[in-house]
Amino acid sequence: MATIRVATDGDLDAVAAIYAREVREGTATFDLTPPPRGKWEGLLASSHPGDHFLVAADDDGTVLGFAYSSEFRPKGAYDGTREVTIYLDPAASGRGLGRTLYDDLLARMAAGGVRTALACISLPNDASEGLHRACGFERQGVLREVGRKFDRWIDVVWWQRILAD
């Protein structure tokens, strides 16, 4: 059984390792090199009421995945909109952790006054699209060939969920 909790500094190396694997092997991120630890420290330190950084950890404290909300665009009118991101260790997929992480994250965002959550997914990614659909997101549109990784062009799709009326 996994526990969802707020990330701590002690989780950052595990978070970085999960993300670095995706940088090296996958297309869920368009990063070509793993970011420095400072990226994760910055997410952890954010004081915006809509920013949250959560981990799913098993009983022995091993981080199985993480999710966070962060700034969508650095312009004041976007303050009530946050972009959400989620990554799981491949060994933890298929256990419902993505849904559990997102349910907690989205509830915290709504409580913090966030109106809109946005997610950008590289294509194809049926599992991620299914997760976002199950969490109440709506598919908004595809941007064709906006990223290049592993010698091929990759499309992305934006998903949106309105959190407040």
N, C-alpha and C positions, 0 to 999 in steps of 0.2 A: 504494500500500500504506500502510495506517495503522499507527501504533504506539500501543499502549496504555501509558500511563505515569502516574505519580502527578502530580496537578495541582500547579502552582506559582503563585506570586503573579502571574507574567507571563501566566498563562492566564485570570485571573479576568474581565477585560473581555470576552473572547470567550465565556466561559461565560455571563456576564450577558447578552450580546447574544442568544445562542441562547434563553435562558430568557425574555427580554423579548419576543421575537417570539411565543412561545407564550402569554405573558400577554395580549398585544394581539390575537392572531388565533385562538387555540385554546382548547380546554377540558381539555387534559391537566393544567393547573394551575388551581386556583381562586383564585389571586392575581388581583386586579383592577388592581394597579399593580406594576411591577417592583420587587423588593426592593432596598434599598441594598447597596452593595458589601460592607458589613459582614456580611451573611448569608453570602456566599461566603468571606470571610476567616475567619469562625467555623467553617465546615466544614473549611477548610484547617488550622486551628489545633487541631482536636479531638485530644485525646490518648487517647481511649477505644480500647482494642485492637481493637474491632469497627468503628470508624469509618474509612472510607477514601474518598478523593476522587480519581477517575481521569479522565483525558481520553483521547480518541482524536484523534491529530494526524497530518496527512499529512507527507510528506517535508520540506516547507518550514516545518513547525511550525504550520500553520493548524489550529486546534481544530475538529474535525468533530462532536464530541459529548462528553458527559460522563456519568458515573454516580457516585453516592455512596451510602454507608450512613450512617445517623444514628439518633439516639435515637428509639425508638417512642413511649414514654411516660416522663415524668419521675418514675418510681417504681422503687425498688430491685429489686423482683421482676422487672421487665422488662429487667434489665441484659443478659441473654443473647439478647435479641430486638432486631433493628435493622430499621428501615424502609429500603427501597432505592428509589432514584429514578434514572431515566435519560432523557436528552433528546439527540436528534440534530438537527443542522442538516438541514432538509428535503432539501438537495442531496446529503446523505450517506446518505439512507435507501436500503434495498434492497441494501446492499453487505455485509451481515453484521456491521456494526460493533456493533450492539446486542448481538448474541450474544457477540461477542468481548469487549466491555466487561463484560457480566454474568459470563461465565466467569471472568475475572480477578477481578472484584469479589467474587464468591461464594467463590472459593478463598481470597482474603485474609481474608474474614470468618470462614470456617471455621478457618483457621490462627490467628486471633485469639481463638478460643473462642466465637464466636457459634453458638448452636443454631438459631435461627429467623430467617428473612428474610421480611419482609412487604412487599407492594406494593399500593398503592391505585390503581386505574385508573378514570378517568371513562369513561362509556359513551355512545355506542358507540365502541369503539376495537379493531377486529378485529386490527390489526397488533400492538398492544401485548399484547393477550391471547394472540396466537399466539407472540410472543416469550417471554412468561412461561411458557407451556405448554412450549415447546421447551427452556427452561432448567430444567425440572423443578419448576416451581411448580404448585400445585393450587389451583383456584378454590374459594373458601370461601363467598362469599355476597355478595348485592347489598344495598346500602342505597339505598332509593329517594328521589329528589328531595331530596338533602342539600345540593346546591350550586345557586346561581343565577348564571348568567352569560349574557350576550347575550340577555337577556329570556326565558330559558327555564330550567326546572328540569332538573337533571342528576343521574343516578344514578351511583353508584360501585360497583365490585366489588373485594373484597379477595382477594389471591392470597397463598399461603404456601408456603415451602419449608423443610423441616427439613434443616439442614446437618450435624448431628452425631447419632450414635446414642446 
